[in-house]
Amino acid sequence: MRRGEGPDLALLDIMFIIEHSQEGVECGETSYDHTVAGLGPAELFVISGMLIFAVLVVIGIAAVARAAARNRPPQIPRPLPDVPHDLRSRVRALTDDGRMIHAIKLIREETAMGLKDAKLTAEAIAAGRPVPAPVAHAVSPLAGTLAGRARELKASGRFEQAVHLVRGETGMGQSEATAFVSALEPEADTA
């Protein structure tokens, strides 16, 4: 008996279709392709599991970043050192000549400001805007606490943490902060 003849025709056709459905075999005029892009159910399960895992990782990273941003202490702007009148006039002359880099270098040499603060100060002087208040005139509620905290860390044997604290709050370089912490003397007992 040939295929397609007799009473077992439907059963044989169904068995043939099931056996070859993974390959997308055409039976008659109908195509039976039960796969997605040639992938079987196991491969699709693994791929969907990997996609779900990747989405969960991204959500976790976003949650950690959001929590870290909420726990970050507010940034308190540092007051800038005083810029004397004669220095302002020299900086103004340099910026009028188009020598902004020289003006910034001059401010850094004369005031020991960091690069960012010196640039902002030079730009303010060049534009005729007021320069931020100098340290001598600014009253900060945190005045004196940095040295005290660094001194306590140094006294408890955590010198590197004291240096890190000073660098983080002042913007000093490693060598400057190390020299600052090294120069701190223990507080004298007032008993």
C-alpha positions in Angstrom: 0.0 0.0 0.0 1.3 3.4 -1.0 1.3 6.4 1.2 -2.0 8.3 0.8 -4.1 5.2 0.1 -6.2 3.1 2.4 -7.8 3.6 5.8 -4.5 4.4 7.6 -3.9 7.4 5.4 -4.7 10.0 8.1 -2.6 8.3 10.8 0.4 7.9 8.5 0.2 11.5 7.4 0.0 12.8 11.0 3.0 10.7 12.1 5.0 11.9 9.1 4.1 15.6 9.9 5.0 15.2 13.6 8.4 13.5 12.8 9.4 16.1 10.3 7.8 19.3 11.8 11.1 20.5 13.2 12.5 20.6 9.7 9.6 22.6 8.1 8.7 19.8 5.7 5.8 20.5 3.3 3.1 17.9 3.2 0.9 18.3 0.2 0.1 22.0 -0.1 0.5 23.0 3.5 3.8 23.9 5.2 4.3 22.6 8.8 7.1 24.7 10.4 6.6 24.8 14.1 9.9 26.5 14.9 10.9 30.2 15.3 13.9 31.1 13.1 15.0 27.5 13.1 15.2 27.3 16.9 13.6 24.5 18.9 11.7 24.9 22.2 14.8 24.3 24.4 16.8 27.1 22.6 13.8 29.5 22.9 13.5 28.7 26.6 17.2 29.4 27.2 17.1 32.7 25.2 14.0 34.0 27.0 15.6 33.1 30.3 18.7 35.1 29.4 16.6 38.1 28.3 14.7 38.0 31.6 18.0 37.8 33.5 19.4 40.8 31.6 16.3 42.9 32.3 16.5 42.1 36.0 20.2 43.0 36.1 19.5 46.4 34.5 16.7 47.1 36.9 19.0 46.1 39.9 21.7 48.5 38.7 19.3 51.3 38.3 17.9 50.7 41.8 21.4 50.7 43.3 22.4 53.9 41.5 19.2 55.6 42.6 19.7 54.6 46.3 23.3 55.8 46.1 22.2 59.2 44.7 19.7 59.6 47.6 22.3 58.8 50.2 24.9 61.2 48.9 25.5 64.2 51.2 24.7 67.6 49.8 27.7 69.5 48.3 28.6 72.6 50.1 30.4 75.1 47.9 33.8 76.1 49.1 34.5 79.9 49.4 37.3 81.1 47.3 40.5 82.8 48.6 40.6 86.6 48.4 41.7 88.1 45.1 43.5 91.4 45.8 42.7 94.5 43.7 46.2 94.6 42.1 45.8 90.9 41.1 42.4 91.6 39.6 43.8 94.4 37.5 46.6 92.2 36.2 44.2 89.4 35.4 41.9 91.9 33.6 44.8 93.1 31.5 45.7 89.6 30.6 42.2 88.6 29.6 41.7 91.8 27.6 44.8 90.8 25.6 43.2 87.4 25.0 45.6 85.5 27.3 43.1 83.7 29.5 45.4 80.8 30.2 48.1 83.2 31.5 45.5 84.9 33.7 44.4 81.5 35.1 48.0 80.6 35.8 48.6 83.9 37.5 45.6 83.4 39.8 46.7 79.9 40.7 50.3 81.1 41.5 49.1 84.0 43.7 46.2 82.4 45.5 46.9 78.6 45.4 43.4 78.0 43.9 42.6 74.9 42.1 42.3 75.0 38.3 38.5 75.0 38.2 38.2 77.8 40.8 40.9 79.9 39.1 39.2 79.5 35.7 35.8 80.6 37.2 37.5 83.6 38.9 39.3 84.6 35.8 36.1 84.4 33.8 34.3 86.5 36.4 37.0 89.2 36.4 37.0 89.3 32.6 33.2 89.6 32.4 33.2 92.3 35.1 31.1 90.1 37.5 31.8 90.1 41.2 34.3 87.4 42.4 32.9 85.1 45.0 33.4 86.0 48.7 36.9 85.3 50.1 37.6 82.8 52.8 38.5 85.4 55.4 35.0 87.0 55.2 32.9 83.8 54.9 31.5 82.3 58.0 30.9 78.6 57.7 29.1 76.4 60.3 31.6 73.7 59.5 34.7 75.9 60.1 37.4 74.0 62.0 35.7 70.7 61.9 37.7 69.3 59.0 41.0 69.6 60.9 39.3 68.2 64.0 38.0 65.1 62.1 41.3 64.6 60.4 43.1 64.9 63.7 40.8 62.3 65.3 41.4 59.9 62.4 45.1 60.4 62.6 45.2 59.8 66.3 43.2 56.5 65.9 45.8 55.2 63.5 43.8 55.8 60.3 46.2 58.2 58.5 45.1 57.3 55.0 41.4 57.8 55.8 42.4 61.3 57.2 44.2 62.1 53.9 41.2 60.9 51.9 38.8 63.0 54.0 41.0 66.1 53.4 41.2 65.5 49.7 37.5 64.9 49.3 36.5 68.1 51.2 39.1 70.5 49.9 40.1 69.3 46.5 43.8 69.1 47.5 46.1 66.7 45.7 47.6 63.6 47.4 50.8 65.3 48.4 49.1 68.4 49.7 46.6 66.5 51.8 49.3 64.2 53.2 51.4 67.2 54.2 48.3 68.8 55.8 47.5 65.7 57.9 51.1 65.2 58.8 51.2 68.7 60.2 48.2 68.2 62.4 49.3 68.1 66.1 47.2 66.2 68.7 44.8 68.4 70.6 46.2 69.5 74.0 44.0 68.3 76.9 42.4 71.2 78.7 42.0 69.4 82.1 
